[in-house]
Amino acid sequence: MTRPVRDHRWLSRVMAAAFPGTLLIIGIIAVIGRLFHSQGRPNDLLDQYLMWMGALLWIASFSTCFLWRSAARAWCFYVLANLVMWGFFLLAGLWPS
């Protein structure tokens, strides 16, 4: 009989997905929206896609936060991914003028 896994650090992993993970998702949506010239109209097909893609990415972020061996690794991954995503956003000149 196997013993249940008792990990008391689950809250810090969920916080890693909640705070930097949400910023990462906003960055992904911003890059895709700017690359495909989204106008921000709610009845446009691309904008609907971006809205629903955000929800799916948010679920994926919360699902994958438990794949890391420790909470510190989860935080490091999400922060590093944020730096890469927002660095690309700023260096590629995607910031709205």
VEXDREN-2710 file (C-alpha; in Angstrom, 1 decimal):
% VEXDREN-2710
k/r/px/py/pz
1/MET/0.0/0.0/0.0
2/THR/1.4/3.4/-1.0
3/ARG/1.4/6.3/1.3
4/PRO/-0.3/9.6/0.2
5/VAL/2.0/12.4/-0.8
6/ARG/2.0/15.1/1.8
7/ASP/3.6/18.2/0.4
8/HIS/3.2/21.3/2.5
9/ARG/4.8/23.6/0.0
10/TRP/1.8/23.5/-2.4
11/LEU/0.7/27.0/-1.6
12/SER/4.0/28.6/-2.7
13/ARG/3.8/26.7/-6.0
14/VAL/0.3/27.9/-6.5
15/MET/1.4/31.4/-5.7
16/ALA/4.2/31.0/-8.3
17/ALA/1.5/30.2/-10.9
18/ALA/-0.8/32.9/-9.7
19/PHE/1.4/36.0/-9.7
20/PRO/4.3/35.6/-12.2
21/GLY/2.3/33.0/-14.1
22/THR/-0.5/35.5/-14.7
23/LEU/2.0/38.2/-15.8
24/LEU/3.5/35.6/-18.2
25/ILE/0.1/34.9/-19.7
26/ILE/-0.6/38.6/-20.2
27/GLY/2.7/38.9/-21.9
28/ILE/2.0/36.0/-24.2
29/ILE/-1.4/37.5/-25.1
30/ALA/0.2/40.9/-25.6
31/VAL/2.8/39.6/-28.0
32/ILE/0.4/37.6/-30.0
33/GLY/-2.1/40.4/-30.1
34/ARG/0.5/42.9/-31.3
35/LEU/2.0/40.5/-33.9
36/PHE/-1.4/39.8/-35.4
37/HIS/-2.6/43.5/-35.2
38/SER/-5.4/42.9/-32.8
39/GLN/-7.7/46.0/-32.5
40/GLY/-9.3/45.1/-29.1
41/ARG/-12.8/44.8/-30.4
42/PRO/-14.9/42.1/-28.5
43/ASN/-16.7/41.0/-31.6
44/ASP/-13.6/40.3/-33.6
45/LEU/-12.5/36.7/-34.1
46/LEU/-8.9/37.2/-33.1
47/ASP/-9.8/39.1/-30.0
48/GLN/-12.2/36.3/-29.0
49/TYR/-9.4/33.8/-29.6
50/LEU/-7.0/35.8/-27.4
51/MET/-9.5/36.0/-24.6
52/TRP/-10.2/32.3/-24.5
53/MET/-6.6/31.5/-25.0
54/GLY/-5.8/33.4/-21.9
55/ALA/-8.2/31.2/-19.9
56/LEU/-6.7/28.0/-21.2
57/LEU/-3.1/29.3/-20.6
58/TRP/-4.1/30.2/-17.0
59/ILE/-5.4/26.7/-16.4
60/ALA/-2.2/25.2/-17.9
61/SER/-0.1/27.5/-15.7
62/PHE/-1.9/26.2/-12.6
63/SER/-1.7/22.7/-13.7
64/THR/2.0/22.7/-14.5
65/CYS/3.2/24.5/-11.4
66/PHE/3.3/21.1/-9.6
67/LEU/5.7/19.6/-12.1
68/TRP/8.6/21.4/-10.5
69/ARG/10.6/19.6/-7.8
70/SER/10.5/22.6/-5.4
71/ALA/8.6/25.8/-5.1
72/ALA/11.8/27.8/-5.6
73/ARG/12.3/26.1/-9.0
74/ALA/8.7/27.0/-9.9
75/TRP/9.2/30.6/-9.0
76/CYS/12.5/30.7/-10.9
77/PHE/11.0/29.3/-14.0
78/TYR/8.0/31.7/-14.0
79/VAL/10.2/34.7/-13.2
80/LEU/12.7/33.8/-15.9
81/ALA/10.0/33.2/-18.4
82/ASN/8.5/36.6/-17.6
83/LEU/11.9/38.3/-18.2
84/VAL/12.2/36.5/-21.5
85/MET/8.7/37.3/-22.7
86/TRP/8.6/40.9/-21.6
87/GLY/12.1/41.5/-22.8
88/PHE/11.0/40.2/-26.2
89/PHE/8.0/42.4/-26.1
90/LEU/10.1/45.5/-25.3
91/LEU/13.1/44.8/-27.6
92/ALA/10.9/43.8/-30.6
93/GLY/9.3/47.2/-30.4
94/LEU/5.8/45.9/-29.7
95/TRP/5.0/48.5/-27.1
96/PRO/2.1/50.6/-28.3
97/SER/3.2/54.1/-29.3
END
